[in-house]
Amino acid sequence: MTAVSNPISVTTGPITGSSKTYRELPDGARVPFRRVHLSTGDHLDLYDTSGPYTDDTAVIDLAAGLLARPGVLRNRGTQLQRARNGEITAEMAFIAEREGMPAEVVRDEVARGRAVIPANHNHPESEPMIIGKAFAVKVNANIGNSAVTSSVAEEVEKMVWATRWGADTIMDLSTGRDIHLTREWILRNSPVPVGTVPMYQALEKVDGDPTALTWEVYRDTVIEQCEQGVDYMTVHAGVLLRYIPLTVGRVTGIVSRGGSIMAAWMLARHAESFLYTHFAELCEILARYDVTFSLGDGLRPGSIADANDEAQFAELRTLGELTKIAKAHGVQVMIEGPGHVPMQKIVQNVRLEEDLCEEAPFYTLGPLTTDIAPAYDHITSAIGAAIVAQAGTAMLCYVTPKEHLGLPDRSDVKTGVITYKIAAHAADLAKAHPRAQERDDALSTARFEFRWHDQFALSLDPDTAREFHDETLPAAPAKSAHFCSMCGPKFCSMRISHDVRDAYEKGMAEKSREFSDGGNQVYLPLAATPKRI
């Protein structure tokens, strides 16, 4: 890889209370899991996205990149084409072990277009994963520099940091300098699929002037990114010239960067979008590399007032049309969704997407359920994310506390990922996904038994959980105490519950002894009564 001016270092080492473990498949592939070690001697294996960075036996060489996984086949068609032909690919077998599902279920969902496996042939460093409503809800983390701030080193560390805490995919949305170089370092070191919005780099090539864009510049940018190994691409091909007037009465207009760029181009030339008119050619390019379409919602609502309006749904209908074209070319497709939507309107978005887009996986940004909480939009959006995921959304794009305010830093990335892992897991529980409740049950049992170290280790964020406990009870004996600082020793409901159980069991034991002393008879003879004279 091309060298960078500043040295790059990333966070490595196991997550607290855990170690990396692998299950080996017949083809030599190793499926990763995070093994949580419990004080009882048991362990729990969890889905893991952190790559070799949490494996204390791994040798990390960022300049060389991660090792390629075995069995990557080129010139054999896309995952969609192979699934339709009845083939269970190496990627599908890998995913089946990760998800705890039969490989045939994986193949069938991909063949039906209800799930996608973003796996560019040129990104063999990535560990195969699947996005579809039949599987665990996934979380994407957006990273990338801007014209104002950040560097290659910072973005690579953000990628490693995000995957450490559970990001299933990464989107590099860089808009500043060194876009190609930043993406190269991320791709060669990313254990998860990487997505992009090619329009951003294409715009940079014409010095930021939307009216100077051409199909040729955009096409060449797409090919460049496919060659690098980008796994999925957001393409705002559903923003058409005739839809732009529908946004005039909106409170917040067009809030998508890609959507606004294409709107400016169409208005300047009074011509239809080249993304739409050249869509078939785009399909041919993506099919060669097995790159997945993420059809962008360029007219998504950017405020509660604009939710579910005609502009949004007009574009969605066009995305349904484009979905059919992409599938006819054998290209995998998922559909991007809003945005800002009040709770009562969220489910309608999922049902319409399923109906119009042949149940292609839905990938939503939140949605934010209110507009009044800048600095807390990770919370306003996680509420919507949990609702939309339970209704059938397959992947959630995280929102950080910096949404609408600035570029997220390393701390914001972790907060966003953890917040969205909560929403995704809550939806998995509601949908009764296999293995989802195992972790809840293990943590609840540890909590009731006052196994504090196990509670920390089983949590989404062991370090912060421990820090909070240490703030008031830092001493070692407190880690086996039957109370915390919330209730103290006398008012702890769980300690009292233990006392109630002990009293119950003691009472039952006493009654058992009485029964035994009475001869173990269910019915005792009545005492003789004197006869009346």
QUINOR-V28303 format. One record per residue. N is the residue number from 0. SS is DSSP state (@ for helix, = for strand, . for the rest). Layout:
n->N ss->SS
n->N ss->SS
//
This chain:
n->0 ss->.
n->1 ss->.
n->2 ss->.
n->3 ss->.
n->4 ss->.
n->5 ss->.
n->6 ss->.
n->7 ss->.
n->8 ss->.
n->9 ss->.
n->10 ss->.
n->11 ss->.
n->12 ss->.
n->13 ss->.
n->14 ss->.
n->15 ss->.
n->16 ss->.
n->17 ss->=
n->18 ss->=
n->19 ss->=
n->20 ss->=
n->21 ss->=
n->22 ss->=
n->23 ss->=
n->24 ss->.
n->25 ss->.
n->26 ss->.
n->27 ss->.
n->28 ss->.
n->29 ss->=
n->30 ss->=
n->31 ss->=
n->32 ss->=
n->33 ss->=
n->34 ss->=
n->35 ss->=
n->36 ss->=
n->37 ss->.
n->38 ss->.
n->39 ss->.
n->40 ss->.
n->41 ss->.
n->42 ss->=
n->43 ss->=
n->44 ss->=
n->45 ss->=
n->46 ss->=
n->47 ss->.
n->48 ss->.
n->49 ss->.
n->50 ss->@
n->51 ss->@
n->52 ss->@
n->53 ss->@
n->54 ss->.
n->55 ss->.
n->56 ss->.
n->57 ss->.
n->58 ss->.
n->59 ss->.
n->60 ss->.
n->61 ss->.
n->62 ss->.
n->63 ss->.
n->64 ss->.
n->65 ss->.
n->66 ss->.
n->67 ss->.
n->68 ss->.
n->69 ss->.
n->70 ss->.
n->71 ss->.
n->72 ss->.
n->73 ss->.
n->74 ss->.
n->75 ss->.
n->76 ss->.
n->77 ss->.
n->78 ss->@
n->79 ss->@
n->80 ss->@
n->81 ss->@
n->82 ss->@
n->83 ss->@
n->84 ss->.
n->85 ss->.
n->86 ss->.
n->87 ss->.
n->88 ss->.
n->89 ss->@
n->90 ss->@
n->91 ss->@
n->92 ss->@
n->93 ss->@
n->94 ss->@
n->95 ss->@
n->96 ss->@
n->97 ss->@
n->98 ss->@
n->99 ss->.
n->100 ss->.
n->101 ss->.
n->102 ss->@
n->103 ss->@
n->104 ss->@
n->105 ss->@
n->106 ss->@
n->107 ss->@
n->108 ss->@
n->109 ss->@
n->110 ss->@
n->111 ss->.
n->112 ss->.
n->113 ss->.
n->114 ss->=
n->115 ss->=
n->116 ss->.
n->117 ss->.
n->118 ss->.
n->119 ss->.
n->120 ss->.
n->121 ss->.
n->122 ss->.
n->123 ss->.
n->124 ss->.
n->125 ss->.
n->126 ss->.
n->127 ss->.
n->128 ss->.
n->129 ss->.
n->130 ss->=
n->131 ss->=
n->132 ss->.
n->133 ss->.
n->134 ss->.
n->135 ss->.
n->136 ss->.
n->137 ss->=
n->138 ss->=
n->139 ss->=
n->140 ss->=
n->141 ss->=
n->142 ss->=
n->143 ss->.
n->144 ss->.
n->145 ss->.
n->146 ss->.
n->147 ss->.
n->148 ss->.
n->149 ss->.
n->150 ss->.
n->151 ss->@
n->152 ss->@
n->153 ss->@
n->154 ss->@
n->155 ss->@
n->156 ss->@
n->157 ss->@
n->158 ss->@
n->159 ss->@
n->160 ss->@
n->161 ss->@
n->162 ss->@
n->163 ss->@
n->164 ss->.
n->165 ss->.
n->166 ss->.
n->167 ss->.
n->168 ss->=
n->169 ss->=
n->170 ss->=
n->171 ss->=
n->172 ss->.
n->173 ss->.
n->174 ss->.
n->175 ss->.
n->176 ss->.
n->177 ss->.
n->178 ss->@
n->179 ss->@
n->180 ss->@
n->181 ss->@
n->182 ss->@
n->183 ss->@
n->184 ss->@
n->185 ss->@
n->186 ss->@
n->187 ss->@
n->188 ss->@
n->189 ss->.
n->190 ss->.
n->191 ss->.
n->192 ss->=
n->193 ss->=
n->194 ss->=
n->195 ss->=
n->196 ss->.
n->197 ss->@
n->198 ss->@
n->199 ss->@
n->200 ss->@
n->201 ss->@
n->202 ss->@
n->203 ss->@
n->204 ss->@
n->205 ss->.
n->206 ss->.
n->207 ss->.
n->208 ss->.
n->209 ss->@
n->210 ss->@
n->211 ss->@
n->212 ss->.
n->213 ss->.
n->214 ss->@
n->215 ss->@
n->216 ss->@
n->217 ss->@
n->218 ss->@
n->219 ss->@
n->220 ss->@
n->221 ss->@
n->222 ss->@
n->223 ss->@
n->224 ss->@
n->225 ss->@
n->226 ss->@
n->227 ss->@
n->228 ss->.
n->229 ss->.
n->230 ss->.
n->231 ss->=
n->232 ss->=
n->233 ss->=
n->234 ss->=
n->235 ss->.
n->236 ss->.
n->237 ss->.
n->238 ss->.
n->239 ss->.
n->240 ss->@
n->241 ss->@
n->242 ss->@
n->243 ss->@
n->244 ss->@
n->245 ss->@
n->246 ss->@
n->247 ss->.
n->248 ss->.
n->249 ss->.
n->250 ss->.
n->251 ss->.
n->252 ss->.
n->253 ss->.
n->254 ss->.
n->255 ss->.
n->256 ss->@
n->257 ss->@
n->258 ss->@
n->259 ss->@
n->260 ss->@
n->261 ss->@
n->262 ss->@
n->263 ss->@
n->264 ss->@
n->265 ss->@
n->266 ss->@
n->267 ss->@
n->268 ss->@
n->269 ss->.
n->270 ss->.
n->271 ss->.
n->272 ss->.
n->273 ss->@
n->274 ss->@
n->275 ss->@
n->276 ss->@
n->277 ss->.
n->278 ss->@
n->279 ss->@
n->280 ss->@
n->281 ss->@
n->282 ss->@
n->283 ss->@
n->284 ss->@
n->285 ss->@
n->286 ss->@
n->287 ss->@
n->288 ss->@
n->289 ss->.
n->290 ss->.
n->291 ss->=
n->292 ss->=
n->293 ss->=
n->294 ss->=
n->295 ss->.
n->296 ss->.
n->297 ss->.
n->298 ss->.
n->299 ss->.
n->300 ss->.
n->301 ss->.
n->302 ss->.
n->303 ss->@
n->304 ss->@
n->305 ss->@
n->306 ss->.
n->307 ss->.
n->308 ss->.
n->309 ss->@
n->310 ss->@
n->311 ss->@
n->312 ss->@
n->313 ss->@
n->314 ss->@
n->315 ss->@
n->316 ss->@
n->317 ss->@
n->318 ss->@
n->319 ss->@
n->320 ss->@
n->321 ss->@
n->322 ss->@
n->323 ss->@
n->324 ss->@
n->325 ss->@
n->326 ss->@
n->327 ss->@
n->328 ss->.
n->329 ss->.
n->330 ss->.
n->331 ss->.
n->332 ss->=
n->333 ss->=
n->334 ss->=
n->335 ss->=
n->336 ss->=
n->337 ss->.
n->338 ss->.
n->339 ss->=
n->340 ss->.
n->341 ss->.
n->342 ss->@
n->343 ss->@
n->344 ss->@
n->345 ss->@
n->346 ss->@
n->347 ss->@
n->348 ss->@
n->349 ss->@
n->350 ss->@
n->351 ss->@
n->352 ss->@
n->353 ss->@
n->354 ss->@
n->355 ss->@
n->356 ss->.
n->357 ss->.
n->358 ss->.
n->359 ss->.
n->360 ss->=
n->361 ss->=
n->362 ss->=
n->363 ss->=
n->364 ss->=
n->365 ss->.
n->366 ss->.
n->367 ss->=
n->368 ss->.
n->369 ss->.
n->370 ss->.
n->371 ss->.
n->372 ss->.
n->373 ss->.
n->374 ss->.
n->375 ss->.
n->376 ss->@
n->377 ss->@
n->378 ss->@
n->379 ss->@
n->380 ss->@
n->381 ss->@
n->382 ss->@
n->383 ss->@
n->384 ss->@
n->385 ss->@
n->386 ss->@
n->387 ss->@
n->388 ss->@
n->389 ss->@
n->390 ss->@
n->391 ss->.
n->392 ss->.
n->393 ss->.
n->394 ss->=
n->395 ss->=
n->396 ss->=
n->397 ss->.
n->398 ss->.
n->399 ss->.
n->400 ss->.
n->401 ss->.
n->402 ss->.
n->403 ss->.
n->404 ss->.
n->405 ss->.
n->406 ss->.
n->407 ss->.
n->408 ss->.
n->409 ss->@
n->410 ss->@
n->411 ss->@
n->412 ss->@
n->413 ss->@
n->414 ss->@
n->415 ss->@
n->416 ss->@
n->417 ss->@
n->418 ss->@
n->419 ss->@
n->420 ss->@
n->421 ss->@
n->422 ss->@
n->423 ss->@
n->424 ss->@
n->425 ss->@
n->426 ss->@
n->427 ss->@
n->428 ss->@
n->429 ss->@
n->430 ss->.
n->431 ss->.
n->432 ss->.
n->433 ss->.
n->434 ss->.
n->435 ss->@
n->436 ss->@
n->437 ss->@
n->438 ss->@
n->439 ss->@
n->440 ss->@
n->441 ss->@
n->442 ss->@
n->443 ss->@
n->444 ss->@
n->445 ss->@
n->446 ss->@
n->447 ss->@
n->448 ss->.
n->449 ss->.
n->450 ss->.
n->451 ss->@
n->452 ss->@
n->453 ss->@
n->454 ss->@
n->455 ss->@
n->456 ss->@
n->457 ss->@
n->458 ss->.
n->459 ss->.
n->460 ss->.
n->461 ss->@
n->462 ss->@
n->463 ss->@
n->464 ss->@
n->465 ss->@
n->466 ss->@
n->467 ss->@
n->468 ss->@
n->469 ss->@
n->470 ss->@
n->471 ss->@
n->472 ss->.
n->473 ss->.
n->474 ss->.
n->475 ss->@
n->476 ss->@
n->477 ss->@
n->478 ss->@
n->479 ss->@
n->480 ss->.
n->481 ss->.
n->482 ss->.
n->483 ss->.
n->484 ss->.
n->485 ss->.
n->486 ss->.
n->487 ss->@
n->488 ss->@
n->489 ss->@
n->490 ss->@
n->491 ss->.
n->492 ss->@
n->493 ss->@
n->494 ss->@
n->495 ss->@
n->496 ss->@
n->497 ss->@
n->498 ss->@
n->499 ss->@
n->500 ss->@
n->501 ss->@
n->502 ss->@
n->503 ss->@
n->504 ss->@
n->505 ss->@
n->506 ss->@
n->507 ss->@
n->508 ss->@
n->509 ss->@
n->510 ss->@
n->511 ss->@
n->512 ss->@
n->513 ss->@
n->514 ss->@
n->515 ss->@
n->516 ss->@
n->517 ss->.
n->518 ss->.
n->519 ss->.
n->520 ss->.
n->521 ss->.
n->522 ss->.
n->523 ss->.
n->524 ss->.
n->525 ss->.
n->526 ss->.
n->527 ss->.
n->528 ss->.
n->529 ss->.
n->530 ss->.
n->531 ss->.
n->532 ss->.
//
